[in-house]
Amino acid sequence: MKITRIYTGEDRQSHFEDLDIPLKDGGKGGLMSELMKAGGIIFRETDGSYNYDFHNAPRRQYVVNLKGEVEIEVGDGTKRIFGSGDIFLAEDTTGQGHKSRAVGGKPRKSLFITLD
């Protein structure tokens, strides 16, 4: 399963990294990853006008986009749009951080799975 990692590099700027979460045969349950420990779950809804300047992730967390889209911009100006079903791992808890913006003026629903 492919996800995107957002992390702080040695240059203190945020960057994207594409990761592949290995899956194995889980029998009738389908393909499954290894169990990962998590701290908690946060449900979030943002309106279609949000536009957050550079900020850090408050903790290491998976972000699962449930509905709507978000545009994330990292330190070098690279932008990616994450839509429904996309997952990213926010680990840029230090340094410059990243920007996030609503796409198309539409609200977004997401699920945060905290790791720390």
Secondary structure, 3 states (H helix, E strand, C coil): CEEEEEEECCCCCEEEEEEECCCEECHHHCEECCCCCCCEEEEEEECCCCEEEEECCCCCEEEEEEECCEEEECCCCCEEEECCCCEEEECCCCCCCEEEEECCCCCEEEEEEECC
